[in-house]
Amino acid sequence: MIAFEDLPAGRIIPLGELTVDRDDMLDFAKKFDPQPFHLDEQAGKNSIFGGLSASGWYTASLWMRRWVDEVLADSTSQGSPGGRELSWLAPVYPGDTLTFAAEVLSARLSKKRPDLGLVEFEGTARRGDELVYRFIATGMFTARG
């Protein structure tokens, strides 16, 4: 089980990779972000994206799923108070293979609750060497001791 002590500053956590499924991407867009360039091939071609592109929120959801599967599902996570940065740096297209990771930027115990650690991390998604998604957030994890 991953606890606060397992998340020191500087730790890089590989979260694996995933190939973007067109149908899944379209289903997400229909439900949550029905902008034309996320739903229609021609609208995507006519947009600045040059083709049907994923919602940034879909990309964020893919990252979150990897984070849950690789870290949170077997951890002392107590949720998150939020984040401070969110960037969609390049469009994501059906068939793209994305590699996900998290890097711990800082970790400290709470002053009010010494059994609770605050872990600031940077989450990323890359297509090859190209960074397509980045955010910084804080997670809360209980300590073992």
C-alpha positions as CSV (number, residue, x, y, z in Angstrom):
1,M,0.0,0.0,0.0
2,I,1.3,3.4,-1.0
3,A,1.4,5.9,1.9
4,F,2.8,9.4,2.4
5,E,6.3,8.1,3.2
6,D,6.4,6.4,-0.3
7,L,6.0,9.8,-2.1
8,P,9.2,11.8,-1.5
9,A,10.0,14.9,-3.6
10,G,11.7,13.9,-6.8
11,R,10.0,10.5,-7.2
12,I,8.8,9.9,-10.7
13,I,5.9,7.4,-11.0
14,P,5.4,5.9,-14.5
15,L,1.7,5.4,-15.1
16,G,1.9,3.4,-18.3
17,E,0.6,4.2,-21.7
18,L,-2.7,4.0,-23.5
19,T,-3.8,4.3,-27.2
20,V,-6.7,6.7,-27.6
21,D,-9.8,4.9,-28.8
22,R,-11.8,6.9,-31.3
23,D,-15.2,5.5,-30.2
24,D,-14.4,6.1,-26.5
25,M,-13.2,9.6,-27.3
26,L,-16.4,10.4,-29.2
27,D,-18.6,9.0,-26.5
28,F,-16.9,11.2,-24.0
29,A,-17.3,14.3,-26.2
30,K,-21.0,13.6,-26.8
31,K,-21.6,13.4,-23.1
32,F,-19.3,16.1,-21.7
33,D,-17.7,18.3,-24.3
34,P,-19.8,18.4,-27.5
35,Q,-17.8,21.0,-29.4
36,P,-17.9,20.3,-33.1
37,F,-14.2,19.6,-33.5
38,H,-14.5,16.9,-30.8
39,L,-17.4,15.2,-32.6
40,D,-17.1,15.6,-36.4
41,E,-14.2,14.8,-38.6
42,Q,-14.9,17.6,-41.1
43,A,-15.3,20.2,-38.3
44,G,-12.0,19.0,-36.8
45,K,-10.3,19.4,-40.2
46,N,-11.7,23.0,-40.5
47,S,-10.5,23.9,-37.0
48,I,-7.1,24.9,-35.8
49,F,-6.5,21.3,-34.7
50,G,-6.5,20.0,-38.3
51,G,-8.5,16.9,-37.5
52,L,-10.9,15.3,-35.0
53,S,-9.4,16.0,-31.6
54,A,-10.0,14.8,-28.1
55,S,-11.4,17.0,-25.5
56,G,-8.8,18.2,-23.0
57,W,-11.1,16.9,-20.3
58,Y,-11.0,13.5,-22.0
59,T,-7.2,13.6,-21.9
60,A,-7.4,14.6,-18.2
61,S,-9.7,11.7,-17.6
62,L,-7.3,9.2,-19.2
63,W,-4.5,10.5,-16.9
64,M,-6.8,10.2,-13.9
65,R,-7.7,6.6,-14.7
66,R,-4.0,5.7,-14.9
67,W,-3.3,7.5,-11.6
68,V,-6.1,5.6,-9.9
69,D,-5.0,2.2,-11.3
70,E,-1.3,2.7,-10.6
71,V,-1.4,4.6,-7.3
72,L,-4.7,5.6,-5.6
73,A,-6.5,2.2,-5.7
74,D,-3.8,0.8,-3.4
75,S,-2.9,3.8,-1.3
76,T,-3.8,5.8,1.8
77,S,-5.2,8.6,-0.4
78,Q,-7.6,11.0,1.3
79,G,-8.5,12.9,-1.8
80,S,-7.2,16.2,-3.1
81,P,-7.8,19.9,-2.1
82,G,-7.2,20.9,-5.8
83,G,-4.5,22.1,-8.1
84,R,-3.0,25.3,-9.5
85,E,-2.0,24.7,-13.1
86,L,-3.7,22.9,-16.0
87,S,-2.4,23.0,-19.6
88,W,-3.4,21.2,-22.8
89,L,-0.3,21.8,-24.8
90,A,-1.1,20.0,-28.0
91,P,-4.1,18.3,-29.5
92,V,-4.7,14.6,-29.0
93,Y,-6.1,12.5,-31.8
94,P,-7.7,9.1,-32.2
95,G,-5.0,6.4,-32.3
96,D,-2.4,8.5,-30.5
97,T,-0.4,6.5,-27.9
98,L,0.0,8.6,-24.7
99,T,2.5,7.9,-22.0
100,F,1.5,9.1,-18.5
101,A,3.6,9.9,-15.5
102,A,3.5,11.8,-12.2
103,E,6.5,13.5,-10.5
104,V,6.4,14.4,-6.8
105,L,7.4,18.1,-6.5
106,S,7.1,18.4,-2.8
107,A,5.8,16.4,0.2
108,R,5.2,17.6,3.8
109,L,3.2,16.6,6.8
110,S,0.2,18.8,7.7
111,K,0.8,21.2,10.6
112,K,-2.8,20.7,11.8
113,R,-2.9,16.9,11.2
114,P,0.5,15.3,11.5
115,D,-0.8,12.0,10.3
116,L,-1.8,13.5,7.0
117,G,0.8,14.3,4.2
118,L,0.3,16.8,1.5
119,V,2.0,15.7,-1.8
120,E,2.3,18.2,-4.6
121,F,2.8,16.5,-8.0
122,E,3.0,17.3,-11.7
123,G,0.9,15.0,-13.9
124,T,1.9,14.7,-17.5
125,A,0.9,12.9,-20.8
126,R,3.2,12.7,-23.7
127,R,2.9,11.6,-27.3
128,G,6.4,10.3,-28.0
129,D,8.6,13.2,-26.7
130,E,5.9,15.8,-27.1
131,L,4.2,17.0,-23.9
132,V,0.5,17.2,-24.6
133,Y,-1.0,17.6,-21.1
134,R,0.4,18.9,-17.8
135,F,-1.1,19.9,-14.5
136,I,0.0,20.5,-10.9
137,A,-2.1,19.3,-8.0
138,T,-1.9,18.3,-4.4
139,G,-2.9,14.9,-3.0
140,M,-3.5,14.0,0.6
141,F,-2.1,10.7,1.9
142,T,-2.1,9.4,5.4
143,A,1.2,8.5,7.0
144,R,2.1,5.0,8.3
145,G,3.6,6.3,11.5
